[in-house]
C-alpha cells in the first residue's frame, strides 16, 4: 500500500473508531458517568489523531494507537474482569465487534506507517 493510501486508510479507520464511540457515548453515560466520559474522550482523541495523520505527523499515528489500543483493552476488560461499578458486558455486541475490527486494522496500519517513517528517517 502506498504511503498516501496508508494515510487515508488510517484516517478512515480512526475516524470510524471515533464515530462508534461518539454514537455509543449516550448509552455509556446511562450506565455510569465515567464510562460515558471515556467514550466521549475516545471520540475526541480519534479526531485529533486523524488530524495529526492528515498533517503527516507521527504523533497522529501514535495517538491513534493509544486511542485504538485503549478502546480494545477496555473492551476486553469489560468482558472479562469487568469495569468498576458495572456488570460484565456481552462479548458479541455487534457494534463492539465492529469496533474491535476497526481498531485492530488501525493498529496494524499505524505500526506499518510508523515503521516506514522510522526506515525513512534512518536512511
C-alpha positions as CSV (number, residue, x, y, z in Angstrom):
1,X,0.0,0.0,0.0
2,X,1.4,3.4,-0.9
3,X,2.1,6.0,1.8
4,X,-0.8,8.1,0.6
5,X,-3.2,5.2,0.6
6,X,-2.0,4.0,4.0
7,X,-2.5,7.6,5.4
8,X,-6.1,7.7,4.1
9,X,-6.9,4.2,5.3
10,X,-5.6,5.1,8.7
11,X,-7.6,8.3,8.9
12,X,-10.7,6.4,7.8
13,X,-10.2,3.7,10.4
14,X,-9.5,6.1,13.3
15,X,-12.5,8.3,12.4
16,X,-14.8,5.3,12.3
17,X,-13.4,4.4,15.8
18,X,-14.3,7.9,17.0
19,X,-17.8,7.8,15.4
20,X,-18.6,4.4,17.0
21,X,-17.6,5.8,20.4
22,X,-19.5,9.1,20.0
23,X,-22.5,7.1,18.8
24,X,-22.4,4.8,21.9
25,X,-21.5,7.5,24.4
26,X,-25.1,8.3,25.4
27,X,-25.7,4.7,26.4
28,X,-22.3,4.6,28.2
29,X,-23.3,7.7,30.2
30,X,-26.6,5.9,31.0
31,X,-24.5,3.0,32.6
32,X,-22.1,5.2,34.5
33,X,-20.6,8.7,34.1
34,X,-17.0,7.6,33.9
35,X,-17.7,5.2,31.0
36,X,-19.5,7.9,29.1
37,X,-16.6,10.3,29.6
38,X,-14.2,7.6,28.4
39,X,-16.3,7.1,25.2
40,X,-16.5,10.8,24.6
41,X,-12.8,11.3,25.1
42,X,-12.1,8.4,22.8
43,X,-14.1,10.1,20.1
44,X,-12.3,13.4,20.6
45,X,-8.9,11.7,20.7
46,X,-9.7,9.8,17.5
47,X,-10.5,13.0,15.6
48,X,-7.3,14.7,16.9
49,X,-5.3,11.7,15.8
50,X,-6.9,11.8,12.4
51,X,-5.9,15.5,12.1
52,X,-2.3,14.6,13.1
53,X,-2.2,11.8,10.5
54,X,-3.6,14.2,7.8
55,X,-0.9,16.7,8.6
56,X,1.8,13.9,8.2
57,X,2.7,13.9,11.9
58,X,4.0,10.7,13.6
59,X,2.2,11.8,16.8
60,X,-1.1,11.3,15.0
61,X,-0.4,7.7,14.4
62,X,0.9,7.3,18.0
63,X,-2.1,9.0,19.5
64,X,-4.3,6.8,17.3
65,X,-2.5,3.7,18.6
66,X,-3.2,4.9,22.1
67,X,-6.9,5.5,21.3
68,X,-7.4,2.3,19.4
69,X,-5.4,0.2,21.8
70,X,-7.1,1.7,24.9
71,X,-10.5,1.0,23.4
72,X,-9.5,-2.6,22.5
73,X,-8.1,-3.1,26.0
74,X,-11.3,-1.6,27.6
75,X,-13.5,-3.9,25.5
76,X,-11.6,-7.0,26.7
77,X,-11.5,-5.8,30.4
78,X,-15.3,-5.0,30.4
79,X,-16.0,-8.6,29.2
80,X,-13.6,-10.5,31.4
81,X,-13.0,-9.0,34.9
82,X,-15.5,-6.1,34.4
83,X,-15.3,-2.4,34.9
84,X,-15.8,-0.8,38.4
85,X,-19.5,-0.5,39.2
86,X,-20.6,-2.3,36.0
87,X,-21.7,-5.8,35.2
88,X,-19.6,-7.8,32.8
89,X,-20.7,-7.0,29.2
90,X,-21.7,-9.4,26.4
91,X,-18.8,-10.4,24.1
92,X,-20.8,-10.5,20.9
93,X,-22.3,-7.0,20.9
94,X,-22.3,-6.1,17.1
95,X,-21.0,-2.5,17.5
96,X,-18.3,-3.7,19.8
97,X,-17.1,-6.4,17.4
98,X,-17.0,-3.8,14.6
99,X,-15.0,-1.5,16.8
100,X,-12.5,-4.3,17.6
101,X,-12.0,-5.0,13.9
102,X,-11.6,-1.3,13.0
103,X,-9.2,-0.8,16.0
104,X,-7.1,-3.8,15.1
105,X,-6.8,-2.8,11.5
106,X,-5.8,0.7,12.6
107,X,-3.2,-0.7,14.9
108,X,-1.7,-2.7,12.1
109,X,-1.7,0.3,9.8
110,X,-0.1,2.6,12.4
111,X,2.6,0.1,13.1
112,X,3.3,-0.1,9.4
113,X,3.2,3.7,9.0
114,X,5.5,4.3,11.9
115,X,7.9,1.6,10.8
116,X,8.0,3.1,7.3
117,X,8.7,6.5,8.8
118,X,11.5,5.1,11.0
119,X,13.1,3.5,8.0
120,X,12.9,6.7,6.0
121,X,14.4,8.7,8.9
122,X,17.3,6.3,9.5
123,X,18.3,6.3,5.8
